[in-house]
Amino acid sequence: MRQIILDTETTGLEPSEGHRIIEIGCVEMVNRRLTGNNFHRYLQPDREIDNGAIEVHGITNEFLADKPRFAEVVDEFLAFVKGAELIIHNAAFDVGFINHELQKVNPALGRIEDHCSVLDTLIMARKMHPGQRNSLDALCKRYEIDNSHRELHGALLDAEILGDVYLAMTGGQTALILGGEGEGGNTVTGATIKRFGADKPRLKVIRASAAELEAHETRLNGINKASGGNCIWLKEPTPPEGKPA
């Protein structure tokens, strides 16, 4: 299963008012493991950034002056996300901007939903934690994920944090593999996501002591007596049909 955790930064809040995407960050995850093969681009929006937006993400007009336009990276972007499930926090915002950009380049490109599916972690969080705050910062606090390095919003940084949050929300480990460069040459820093690699020592196996085994056996016998001899843990497994016991 290939999933892409995605986030964007923009010049403002409404694409209908001519606001544009200025940063796209995508983090690839395959079978719930972060691969390090990320997609990250800053974009020239051909318009001024709202002062309020600059206060949120810190990206300035001067910084973007020499960056490519969305039309120059759209093929690479669509190739990266094609066929994957996009994981986005407050997906309506990012999807609205992406679809606006696609239409500006070429209406024949369709919508992002024509290229991949979309999972909104904000909707998921609201169902899991009704009546509570479900911003990315609030979820980090709830699931004890360190986001102290997040002084400003950033598309790639927020996508990496959301990856940890998503794994925690869906019951998986948040500290997985890798630390280094992905196939695309983008470095994933250990400061943002902690991972266990093959160089780590194997987990120590602690076996039950004789006293613990005896206590366990006593407990099972008590269950067996109380259930009229129906303790399943004391029954011999039934061999598959056609095989000797």
C-alpha positions as a Python dict, from the first residue, in 0.01 Angstrom:
ca = {
    (1, 'M'): (0, 0, 0),
    (2, 'R'): (152, 331, -111),
    (3, 'Q'): (45, 645, 73),
    (4, 'I'): (163, 1004, 34),
    (5, 'I'): (138, 1242, 328),
    (6, 'L'): (90, 1585, 169),
    (7, 'D'): (82, 1946, 281),
    (8, 'T'): (92, 2282, 103),
    (9, 'E'): (164, 2643, 190),
    (10, 'T'): (-12, 2921, 1),
    (11, 'T'): (-19, 3297, -58),
    (12, 'G'): (-356, 3323, 120),
    (13, 'L'): (-673, 3138, 205),
    (14, 'E'): (-890, 3140, -108),
    (15, 'P'): (-793, 3013, -454),
    (16, 'S'): (-1111, 3181, -583),
    (17, 'E'): (-945, 3513, -494),
    (18, 'G'): (-638, 3428, -700),
    (19, 'H'): (-425, 3284, -421),
    (20, 'R'): (-167, 3026, -522),
    (21, 'I'): (40, 2738, -384),
    (22, 'I'): (397, 2836, -292),
    (23, 'E'): (520, 2512, -134),
    (24, 'I'): (433, 2144, -173),
    (25, 'G'): (570, 1878, 61),
    (26, 'C'): (504, 1505, 10),
    (27, 'V'): (632, 1219, 226),
    (28, 'E'): (608, 868, 81),
    (29, 'M'): (500, 573, 294),
    (30, 'V'): (478, 216, 167),
    (31, 'N'): (313, -49, 383),
    (32, 'R'): (321, 195, 678),
    (33, 'R'): (694, 249, 644),
    (34, 'L'): (846, 584, 555),
    (35, 'T'): (1071, 538, 254),
    (36, 'G'): (1258, 871, 248),
    (37, 'N'): (1154, 918, -116),
    (38, 'N'): (996, 1261, -73),
    (39, 'F'): (877, 1535, -309),
    (40, 'H'): (938, 1896, -203),
    (41, 'R'): (917, 2212, -412),
    (42, 'Y'): (891, 2586, -351),
    (43, 'L'): (694, 2766, -622),
    (44, 'Q'): (681, 3114, -774),
    (45, 'P'): (315, 3223, -748),
    (46, 'D'): (329, 3531, -974),
    (47, 'R'): (153, 3737, -707),
    (48, 'E'): (222, 3889, -367),
    (49, 'I'): (190, 3680, -52),
    (50, 'D'): (-54, 3808, 210),
    (51, 'N'): (119, 3943, 521),
    (52, 'G'): (-92, 3714, 737),
    (53, 'A'): (26, 3411, 540),
    (54, 'I'): (391, 3515, 577),
    (55, 'E'): (341, 3527, 956),
    (56, 'V'): (223, 3163, 942),
    (57, 'H'): (488, 3005, 719),
    (58, 'G'): (765, 3267, 695),
    (59, 'I'): (802, 3232, 317),
    (60, 'T'): (865, 3567, 149),
    (61, 'N'): (815, 3704, -202),
    (62, 'E'): (1191, 3759, -233),
    (63, 'F'): (1267, 3397, -146),
    (64, 'L'): (1033, 3269, -420),
    (65, 'A'): (1155, 3506, -693),
    (66, 'D'): (1377, 3244, -863),
    (67, 'K'): (1164, 2935, -791),
    (68, 'P'): (983, 2735, -1064),
    (69, 'R'): (614, 2782, -1135),
    (70, 'F'): (359, 2507, -1073),
    (71, 'A'): (329, 2445, -1448),
    (72, 'E'): (698, 2354, -1456),
    (73, 'V'): (668, 2083, -1189),
    (74, 'V'): (312, 1956, -1246),
    (75, 'D'): (415, 1650, -1449),
    (76, 'E'): (672, 1548, -1190),
    (77, 'F'): (422, 1605, -908),
    (78, 'L'): (144, 1401, -1071),
    (79, 'A'): (386, 1119, -1151),
    (80, 'F'): (493, 1110, -785),
    (81, 'V'): (140, 1090, -639),
    (82, 'K'): (-28, 884, -914),
    (83, 'G'): (-216, 583, -781),
    (84, 'A'): (-135, 656, -417),
    (85, 'E'): (-364, 746, -129),
    (86, 'L'): (-306, 1107, -26),
    (87, 'I'): (-315, 1165, 350),
    (88, 'I'): (-392, 1532, 420),
    (89, 'H'): (-499, 1722, 732),
    (90, 'N'): (-796, 1941, 637),
    (91, 'A'): (-788, 1801, 285),
    (92, 'A'): (-1054, 2039, 150),
    (93, 'F'): (-806, 2327, 175),
    (94, 'D'): (-510, 2159, 2),
    (95, 'V'): (-720, 1973, -255),
    (96, 'G'): (-901, 2295, -346),
    (97, 'F'): (-571, 2471, -412),
    (98, 'I'): (-419, 2178, -604),
    (99, 'N'): (-726, 2149, -827),
    (100, 'H'): (-718, 2524, -888),
    (101, 'E'): (-354, 2496, -999),
    (102, 'L'): (-426, 2197, -1224),
    (103, 'Q'): (-706, 2384, -1397),
    (104, 'K'): (-485, 2688, -1454),
    (105, 'V'): (-221, 2470, -1622),
    (106, 'N'): (-457, 2258, -1833),
    (107, 'P'): (-823, 2168, -1766),
    (108, 'A'): (-755, 1830, -1929),
    (109, 'L'): (-547, 1736, -1623),
    (110, 'G'): (-872, 1703, -1429),
    (111, 'R'): (-876, 1699, -1050),
    (112, 'I'): (-623, 1548, -812),
    (113, 'E'): (-893, 1294, -719),
    (114, 'D'): (-871, 1164, -1076),
    (115, 'H'): (-510, 1065, -1011),
    (116, 'C'): (-527, 931, -656),
    (117, 'S'): (-758, 887, -357),
    (118, 'V'): (-767, 1127, -62),
    (119, 'L'): (-789, 1058, 314),
    (120, 'D'): (-862, 1356, 541),
    (121, 'T'): (-706, 1307, 887),
    (122, 'L'): (-905, 1604, 1023),
    (123, 'I'): (-1233, 1424, 949),
    (124, 'M'): (-1083, 1105, 1095),
    (125, 'A'): (-973, 1290, 1411),
    (126, 'R'): (-1315, 1453, 1458),
    (127, 'K'): (-1480, 1110, 1448),
    (128, 'M'): (-1224, 966, 1691),
    (129, 'H'): (-1221, 1267, 1928),
    (130, 'P'): (-1557, 1445, 1898),
    (131, 'G'): (-1584, 1780, 2071),
    (132, 'Q'): (-1207, 1815, 2111),
    (133, 'R'): (-950, 2029, 1935),
    (134, 'N'): (-810, 1838, 1637),
    (135, 'S'): (-552, 2070, 1487),
    (136, 'L'): (-217, 1914, 1400),
    (137, 'D'): (-62, 2069, 1711),
    (138, 'A'): (-346, 1938, 1928),
    (139, 'L'): (-306, 1587, 1786),
    (140, 'C'): (69, 1598, 1846),
    (141, 'K'): (1, 1679, 2212),
    (142, 'R'): (-267, 1409, 2239),
    (143, 'Y'): (-44, 1138, 2089),
    (144, 'E'): (274, 1264, 2259),
    (145, 'I'): (453, 1344, 1932),
    (146, 'D'): (736, 1596, 1961),
    (147, 'N'): (674, 1898, 1739),
    (148, 'S'): (881, 2145, 1939),
    (149, 'H'): (1093, 2215, 1629),
    (150, 'R'): (784, 2349, 1448),
    (151, 'E'): (814, 2724, 1502),
    (152, 'L'): (656, 2806, 1164),
    (153, 'H'): (441, 2605, 927),
    (154, 'G'): (628, 2433, 643),
    (155, 'A'): (483, 2189, 390),
    (156, 'L'): (749, 1919, 419),
    (157, 'L'): (790, 1955, 795),
    (158, 'D'): (414, 1942, 852),
    (159, 'A'): (385, 1638, 623),
    (160, 'E'): (652, 1458, 826),
    (161, 'I'): (474, 1542, 1152),
    (162, 'L'): (140, 1434, 1007),
    (163, 'G'): (299, 1102, 911),
    (164, 'D'): (378, 1040, 1278),
    (165, 'V'): (28, 1151, 1380),
    (166, 'Y'): (-142, 929, 1122),
    (167, 'L'): (53, 621, 1233),
    (168, 'A'): (-36, 693, 1595),
    (169, 'M'): (-403, 750, 1511),
    (170, 'T'): (-426, 423, 1320),
    (171, 'G'): (-254, 219, 1588),
    (172, 'G'): (91, 179, 1432),
    (173, 'Q'): (440, 261, 1543),
    (174, 'T'): (548, 620, 1488),
    (175, 'A'): (920, 547, 1497),
    (176, 'L'): (1001, 343, 1190),
    (177, 'I'): (1280, 295, 942),
    (178, 'L'): (1534, 504, 764),
    (179, 'G'): (1742, 810, 814),
    (180, 'G'): (1928, 938, 516),
    (181, 'E'): (1858, 1002, 152),
    (182, 'G'): (1566, 873, -48),
    (183, 'E'): (1560, 788, -413),
    (184, 'G'): (1488, 1150, -499),
    (185, 'G'): (1796, 1273, -313),
    (186, 'N'): (1593, 1443, -43),
    (187, 'T'): (1739, 1404, 303),
    (188, 'V'): (1508, 1302, 585),
    (189, 'T'): (1649, 1423, 915),
    (190, 'G'): (1636, 1220, 1232),
    (191, 'A'): (1552, 1539, 1420),
    (192, 'T'): (1200, 1538, 1280),
    (193, 'I'): (1116, 1167, 1272),
    (194, 'K'): (1293, 905, 1481),
    (195, 'R'): (1343, 572, 1311),
    (196, 'F'): (1485, 235, 1406),
    (197, 'G'): (1726, 101, 1146),
    (198, 'A'): (1892, -233, 1083),
    (199, 'D'): (2200, -116, 1277),
    (200, 'K'): (2003, -115, 1603),
    (201, 'P'): (2046, -418, 1838),
    (202, 'R'): (1775, -682, 1834),
    (203, 'L'): (1517, -658, 2110),
    (204, 'K'): (1599, -868, 2413),
    (205, 'V'): (1362, -1162, 2468),
    (206, 'I'): (1276, -1218, 2835),
    (207, 'R'): (1130, -1563, 2896),
    (208, 'A'): (893, -1648, 3179),
    (209, 'S'): (1048, -1790, 3495),
    (210, 'A'): (946, -2126, 3644),
    (211, 'A'): (743, -1947, 3911),
    (212, 'E'): (563, -1739, 3647),
    (213, 'L'): (486, -2048, 3440),
    (214, 'E'): (345, -2220, 3749),
    (215, 'A'): (128, -1919, 3830),
    (216, 'H'): (6, -1910, 3471),
    (217, 'E'): (-85, -2279, 3484),
    (218, 'T'): (-273, -2228, 3812),
    (219, 'R'): (-466, -1937, 3658),
    (220, 'L'): (-566, -2144, 3354),
    (221, 'N'): (-680, -2433, 3574),
    (222, 'G'): (-899, -2190, 3769),
    (223, 'I'): (-1054, -2061, 3446),
    (224, 'N'): (-1107, -2417, 3327),
    (225, 'K'): (-1286, -2512, 3649),
    (226, 'A'): (-1507, -2202, 3645),
    (227, 'S'): (-1603, -2259, 3281),
    (228, 'G'): (-1691, -2625, 3324),
    (229, 'G'): (-1386, -2753, 3138),
    (230, 'N'): (-1409, -2506, 2849),
    (231, 'C'): (-1084, -2315, 2888),
    (232, 'I'): (-968, -2295, 2527),
    (233, 'W'): (-603, -2240, 2625),
    (234, 'L'): (-588, -2587, 2780),
    (235, 'K'): (-746, -2765, 2485),
    (236, 'E'): (-537, -2944, 2227),
    (237, 'P'): (-554, -2774, 1886),
    (238, 'T'): (-770, -2956, 1632),
    (239, 'P'): (-551, -3079, 1343),
    (240, 'P'): (-649, -2976, 989),
    (241, 'E'): (-886, -3216, 814),
    (242, 'G'): (-704, -3505, 656),
    (243, 'K'): (-395, -3478, 878),
    (244, 'P'): (-316, -3709, 1171),
    (245, 'A'): (-351, -3572, 1524),
}
